[in-house]
Amino acid sequence: MGLNYRFLLCLLLWGGVEQCCPYPILLSQAGPPGPVEVECLEAQLVVKVSRDLFGTGKLVQPADLSLGPERCQPLVSLDSEVVRFEAGLHECGNSVQLMDDALVYSTFLLHDPRPAGNLSILRTSRAQVPIECRYPRQGNVSSHGILPTWVPFWTTMSSEESLMFSLRVMQENWSAEKSSPTFYLGEVAHLQAEVHTSSHFPLRLFVDYCVATATPDWSSSPYHVLVNFHGCLVDGVFGGSSAFQVPRPGPEILQFTMDVFHFANDSRNTIYITCHLKVIPATQAPDPVNKACSFSKSSNSWSPVEGTADICKCCDTGNCSRANQSSDMNHGKTRVPNVASRKRRHMTDEADVTLGPLIFLGKAGDYSVEGSTSPARTSMALGLGLATVAFVTMAVIIVGLARDCHTASHSVSTSQ
């Protein structure tokens, strides 16, 4: 029971635990263990990493984890939930610092995700966990098991925030969402793309690609491309006045107008607009792949919402992709990733959003397009019909009276 008398006598004589205990005393930790646990031994350190590193249920890949500047790899383990590292205090590029009362060995655990297979997307971000083992300079070199200070990169914390993309049709003054989806030919539709975050670092939204179709299937025909080549509003080139609004209400919002149209030789009057939206850090400068450019007929040139004018030069050629990247998304050639494939727990910096159906009617007064008849025409037709009936009735009466008169006169002459 309790400490033995020899330990008590040593403690009274020497006044310290280190001189009386030849082995490290492990202190119990209150609460559940963290995602990274470190045990500092006499000649090595042992690091245990939960594959649920961010506490979201999404497991990281062991191959994406390494220890120290030399990128030491973890041990092969049959445990699918925990990744284990074992390294000497002077291995893996660990640094040592001599303090007044301790030797401090410092290193870090690195999570550097790489795309899986042929994909070009990442579901988590790079993170670095500082690790420190502190040994007292007096006595033995044993130390207690400690937990590291969890200081992830801000991008790691931000990667757990969910992003919500939206595309809405707005009133003409952009003050609120339009209550009715009905438009007439000759009008202008006001569209607003937006990304919604809770506590994310500032982001800048771009409309990468937009296509209008008569059905919700963006790959169907007929179709009309509104935005192409990573942010070029090409609808403004083909007889329309479509343009991005300058300046933006905020970096997370992008507004643009579109001249109302309908598909020729198509009886449907519904339009669906599918846009590929994406975000970049607000501190990143726009470039040919991340831009919002409008075409001006008066100057016959392209101009960006923000950034230098040269980022829009590729809108004329359509060659706006970076080297070694896939070609621009053209309808029917390169498919925009399906919306369902992007429904995941972690942050995604791009998404496909479909707006519709928008109902496009004919011009005001062009009733043949709408398939309806105006009240004036209805009244006129009704009046003409009644006049015709009255005229025919009068004619019948007159003819009848004439026949009666003729018959009466014939009878009188006969009687005489």
C-alpha positions as a printed Julia matrix, in Angstrom:
416×3 Matrix{Float64}:
    0.0    0.0      0.0
    1.37   3.41    -0.98
    5.07   4.2     -1.37
    7.64   1.98     0.36
    9.87   3.2      3.19
   13.03   3.11     1.02
   11.48   5.53    -1.47
   10.34   7.84     1.37
   13.81   7.84     2.96
   15.4    8.65    -0.43
   12.9   11.4     -1.01
   13.67  13.0      2.4
   17.44  12.78     1.88
   17.7   13.91    -1.74
   14.55  16.03    -2.08
   13.71  14.94    -5.62
   11.89  12.18    -7.48
   14.42  11.85   -10.31
   17.21  10.61    -8.01
   14.95   8.08    -6.27
   13.06   6.54    -9.22
   15.18   4.72   -11.88
   12.27   4.53   -14.35
    9.92   7.19   -15.67
    6.65   7.69   -13.87
    3.79   7.88   -16.4
    1.1   10.32   -15.36
   -2.46   9.44   -16.29
   -4.2   11.89   -18.62
   -7.73  13.06   -17.9
  -10.27  12.71   -20.69
  -10.07  10.8    -23.97
   -6.76  10.6    -25.89
   -6.12  13.12   -28.64
   -5.62  12.38   -32.35
   -1.8   12.41   -31.88
   -0.1   10.83   -28.86
    3.65  10.92   -28.18
    5.64   8.83   -25.71
    9.15  10.08   -24.98
   11.43   7.16   -24.02
   15.1    7.18   -23.02
   16.49   6.85   -26.55
   13.51   7.16   -28.86
   10.07   8.62   -29.24
    6.91   6.77   -30.19
    4.14   8.61   -32.04
    0.63   7.19   -32.42
   -1.64   8.95   -34.91
   -5.36   8.32   -35.23
   -6.34   8.03   -38.88
   -9.36  10.16   -37.99
   -6.86  12.99   -37.63
   -9.36  15.83   -37.9
  -12.13  14.16   -35.91
  -14.58  14.17   -38.82
  -14.77  10.44   -39.61
  -12.71  10.84   -42.78
   -9.61   8.61   -42.44
   -6.27   9.92   -43.69
   -3.92   7.69   -45.68
   -0.84   6.36   -43.81
    1.3    7.13   -46.86
    0.41  10.83   -46.46
    1.94  10.92   -42.94
    5.64  11.36   -42.19
    7.84  12.33   -39.24
   10.47  15.05   -39.16
   12.3   16.96   -41.91
   13.64  13.67   -43.32
   10.09  12.37   -43.83
   10.45   9.14   -41.87
    7.71   6.68   -42.77
    5.4    4.92   -40.28
    5.7    1.28   -39.29
    3.63  -1.31   -41.07
    0.68  -2.07   -38.8
   -2.35  -4.31   -38.99
   -4.36  -1.74   -37.05
   -6.43   0.19   -39.59
   -7.31   2.97   -37.15
   -3.88   3.99   -35.78
   -0.59   4.83   -37.54
    2.58   4.26   -35.42
    6.01   5.88   -35.7
    9.17   4.82   -33.8
   12.32   6.91   -34.19
   15.49   7.62   -32.26
   15.84  11.01   -30.63
   18.55  11.95   -33.14
   16.83  10.43   -36.2
   14.47  11.86   -38.84
   16.17  15.25   -38.68
   15.08  15.98   -35.1
   16.6   19.1    -33.56
   17.92  19.37   -30.0
   18.09  22.46   -27.82
   20.08  22.78   -24.58
   18.12  24.65   -21.92
   19.16  25.59   -18.38
   17.24  22.74   -16.83
   16.39  20.4    -19.72
   17.28  18.93   -23.1
   14.51  19.59   -25.61
   14.15  17.43   -28.74
   11.83  18.96   -31.35
   10.31  17.54   -34.51
    6.92  17.51   -36.24
    4.34  15.18   -37.72
    3.47  16.14   -41.3
    0.23  15.36   -43.11
    0.8   16.02   -46.82
   -2.16  14.62   -48.81
   -1.75  13.52   -52.4
   -4.49  12.81   -54.97
   -5.64   9.21   -55.06
   -5.3    7.31   -58.32
   -5.99   9.39   -61.42
   -8.04  11.97   -59.54
   -6.88  15.57   -59.24
   -8.78  16.48   -56.08
   -7.89  16.54   -52.38
  -10.35  16.0    -49.56
   -8.08  17.28   -46.76
   -5.34  19.9    -46.54
   -1.72  19.91   -45.49
   -1.17  20.05   -41.7
    1.84  20.06   -39.37
    1.77  18.96   -35.72
    4.7   20.15   -33.55
    6.18  17.44   -31.29
    8.49  18.09   -28.35
   10.25  15.79   -25.86
   11.7   17.52   -22.79
   14.25  15.74   -20.54
   15.61  17.16   -17.25
   19.37  17.67   -17.26
   19.79  16.23   -13.73
   19.28  12.54   -13.01
   18.32  10.07   -15.71
   17.11  10.92   -19.17
   13.66   9.45   -18.8
   10.6   11.6    -19.21
    6.87  11.28   -18.82
    4.56  10.55   -21.72
    3.22  13.83   -23.08
    0.76  15.02   -25.65
    1.96  17.49   -28.3
    0.54  20.95   -28.8
   -2.04  20.73   -31.59
   -1.35  23.65   -33.9
   -2.69  22.81   -37.38
   -2.34  25.11   -40.35
   -5.23  27.51   -40.84
   -5.98  25.75   -44.11
   -6.43  22.5    -42.22
   -8.99  24.02   -39.93
  -10.69  25.68   -42.84
  -10.9   22.43   -44.77
  -13.41  21.15   -42.26
  -15.78  24.06   -42.95
  -18.6   23.28   -45.34
  -19.16  25.47   -48.38
  -22.6   25.97   -49.9
  -22.84  27.19   -53.49
  -26.0   28.8    -54.86
  -27.29  30.31   -58.1
  -30.38  32.55   -57.93
  -32.38  34.83   -60.2
  -32.64  38.31   -58.69
  -34.77  41.4    -59.07
  -33.5   44.18   -61.35
  -31.98  46.16   -58.46
  -30.32  43.02   -57.02
  -32.02  43.69   -53.66
  -33.86  40.37   -53.35
  -34.57  37.12   -55.14
  -37.14  37.3    -57.95
  -40.42  35.76   -56.84
  -41.57  34.64   -60.29
  -39.51  32.55   -62.73
  -41.36  34.01   -65.75
  -39.64  36.25   -68.31
  -40.64  37.83   -71.61
  -38.44  38.01   -74.67
  -36.59  41.31   -74.69
  -36.13  41.35   -70.91
  -32.88  40.79   -69.03
  -32.4   38.11   -66.37
  -30.28  39.05   -63.35
  -28.35  36.05   -62.0
  -26.35  35.89   -58.78
  -23.83  33.17   -57.89
  -22.76  32.97   -54.26
  -20.79  30.79   -51.87
  -21.93  30.6    -48.23
  -19.51  29.8    -45.4
  -19.76  29.79   -41.63
  -16.31  30.76   -40.33
  -14.1   30.21   -43.36
  -11.19  32.37   -44.37
  -12.1   34.86   -47.15
  -12.81  33.28   -50.54
  -13.31  34.66   -54.05
  -16.01  33.05   -56.2
  -15.83  32.51   -59.96
  -18.27  31.14   -62.55
  -16.12  28.74   -64.51
  -18.67  27.46   -67.02
  -22.42  27.95   -67.69
  -24.74  26.29   -70.17
  -28.48  26.76   -70.81
  -30.61  23.79   -71.83
  -34.3   23.02   -72.24
  -34.12  20.2    -69.65
  -32.29  19.75   -66.31
  -29.72  17.56   -68.09
  -26.91  19.99   -68.91
  -25.56  17.68   -71.66
  -28.85  17.58   -73.57
  -29.68  19.39   -76.81
  -30.48  22.06   -77.72
  -28.03  24.04   -75.6
  -26.45  27.47   -75.44
  -23.13  28.15   -73.69
  -23.23  31.31   -71.58
  -19.82  31.18   -69.86
  -16.82  29.26   -71.18
  -13.03  29.1    -71.03
  -12.78  29.51   -67.24
  -14.88  32.64   -66.79
  -15.4   34.21   -70.24
  -19.03  35.4    -70.59
  -19.26  34.42   -74.25
  -23.02  35.08   -74.46
  -22.14  38.76   -74.78
  -20.33  38.05   -78.05
  -23.31  36.43   -79.81
  -25.69  39.37   -80.09
  -26.43  39.74   -76.38
  -25.54  42.36   -73.81
  -24.7   39.85   -71.05
  -22.03  41.08   -68.64
  -20.63  40.59   -65.17
  -21.48  43.34   -62.7
  -18.62  45.57   -61.54
  -17.76  45.92   -58.73
  -18.77  42.84   -56.83
  -20.93  43.18   -53.69
  -18.27  41.01   -52.04
  -15.6   38.51   -53.07
  -17.96  35.6    -52.32
  -20.65  36.94   -54.73
  -20.58  37.25   -58.51
  -23.49  38.82   -60.43
  -24.16  38.82   -64.17
  -26.98  39.62   -66.57
  -28.32  37.55   -69.46
  -30.56  38.58   -72.34
  -33.69  36.42   -72.4
  -33.9   34.0    -75.33
  -35.62  30.82   -76.44
  -34.48  27.88   -78.55
  -35.48  28.0    -82.2
  -37.7   25.18   -83.5
  -38.37  24.0    -79.95
  -41.89  24.13   -78.53
  -40.7   24.13   -74.93
  -40.53  27.49   -73.19
  -38.49  26.31   -70.19
  -34.8   26.99   -69.66
  -32.41  25.41   -67.14
  -29.05  27.04   -66.41
  -26.24  24.88   -65.02
  -23.08  26.63   -63.82
  -19.79  25.26   -62.57
  -18.78  27.44   -59.6
  -15.43  27.47   -57.83
  -13.55  29.45   -55.19
   -9.97  30.47   -54.51
   -8.47  32.31   -51.51
   -9.44  35.98   -51.67
   -5.77  36.92   -51.32
   -4.89  35.07   -54.54
   -4.68  37.26   -57.62
   -7.01  36.41   -60.56
   -5.36  34.67   -63.5
   -6.45  33.18   -66.85
   -7.92  30.13   -65.08
   -9.61  32.1    -62.29
  -11.31  35.15   -63.78
  -14.6   36.84   -64.68
  -14.45  38.57   -68.08
  -17.15  40.44   -70.03
  -17.16  41.39   -73.72
  -17.78  45.0    -74.75
  -19.19  45.53   -78.25
  -18.31  49.23   -78.23
  -14.6   48.58   -77.71
  -14.61  45.06   -79.17
  -12.56  43.83   -76.23
  -12.73  41.87   -72.99
  -12.5   43.37   -69.52
  -12.18  41.61   -66.13
  -14.21  42.22   -62.97
  -10.88  42.44   -61.15
   -7.26  41.84   -62.08
   -5.22  42.96   -65.05
   -6.7   43.1    -68.56
   -4.27  40.51   -69.93
   -6.01  37.65   -68.06
   -8.92  38.02   -70.52
   -6.85  37.82   -73.71
   -7.34  34.06   -73.94
  -11.13  34.53   -74.25
  -10.64  35.24   -77.97
   -8.66  32.05   -78.58
  -10.27  29.79   -75.98
   -6.85  28.58   -74.81
   -7.22  29.54   -71.15
   -5.99  26.36   -69.46
   -2.72  26.06   -67.64
   -0.02  23.83   -69.07
   -0.51  20.11   -68.39
   -4.17  20.65   -67.5
   -7.22  19.3    -69.25
   -8.76  21.37   -72.01
  -11.49  23.9    -71.39
  -14.91  22.51   -70.64
  -16.89  22.49   -73.86
  -20.42  21.18   -74.01
  -20.45  17.6    -75.2
  -16.65  17.24   -75.18
  -15.44  17.51   -71.6
  -18.13  16.73   -69.04
  -18.51  18.95   -66.04
  -18.35  16.64   -62.97
  -21.78  15.57   -61.79
  -23.32  17.38   -58.85
  -23.88  14.16   -56.93
  -20.19  13.29   -57.05
  -19.42  16.43   -55.0
  -21.73  15.7    -52.07
  -19.23  14.91   -49.36
  -18.6   16.01   -45.81
  -15.4   17.92   -46.36
  -14.95  21.25   -48.01
  -15.08  21.28   -51.77
  -13.8   24.34   -53.6
  -16.07  23.78   -56.62
  -19.58  22.58   -57.4
  -22.18  22.36   -60.14
  -25.42  24.26   -59.53
  -28.58  24.13   -61.68
  -31.14  26.93   -61.76
  -34.6   26.39   -63.21
  -36.97  25.99   -64.71
  -37.12  29.57   -65.96
  -40.2   30.18   -68.11
  -39.65  32.38   -71.16
  -42.71  33.78   -72.92
  -43.07  35.85   -76.07
  -42.83  39.62   -76.29
  -45.54  41.65   -74.61
  -48.22  41.92   -77.32
  -46.78  39.02   -79.34
  -49.64  36.71   -78.46
  -49.05  34.22   -81.22
  -45.91  33.13   -79.38
  -47.78  32.72   -76.12
  -50.65  30.87   -77.8
  -53.25  33.13   -76.16
  -55.73  35.79   -77.36
  -55.93  39.33   -76.03
  -59.2   40.7    -74.52
  -59.4   43.37   -77.27
  -59.2   40.79   -80.01
  -61.73  38.62   -78.2
  -64.21  41.51   -77.93
  -63.69  42.45   -81.59
  -64.22  38.89   -82.75
  -67.33  38.56   -80.59
  -68.75  41.84   -82.0
  -68.09  40.79   -85.57
  -69.73  37.47   -84.92
  -72.84  39.06   -83.43
  -73.05  41.55   -86.32
  -72.82  38.72   -88.81
  -75.59  36.79   -87.05
  -77.77  39.92   -86.92
  -77.17  40.64   -90.62
  -78.06  37.08   -91.61
  -81.16  37.19   -89.41
  -82.31  40.49   -90.95
  -81.72  39.11   -94.4
  -83.85  36.05   -93.65
  -86.65  38.21   -92.23
  -86.62  40.56   -95.23
  -86.69  37.64   -97.66
  -89.57  36.1    -95.72
  -91.57  39.3    -95.72
  -90.96  39.74   -99.42
  -92.27  36.25  -100.14
  -95.36  36.89   -98.0
  -96.13  40.13   -99.83
  -95.71  38.48  -103.19
  -98.02  35.63  -102.2
 -100.68  38.03  -100.9
 -100.63  40.15  -104.06
 -100.89  37.04  -106.21
 -103.96  35.86  -104.28
 -105.74  39.25  -104.65
 -105.19  39.37  -108.39
 -106.53  35.84  -108.79
 -109.74  36.58  -106.86
 -110.56  39.48  -109.1
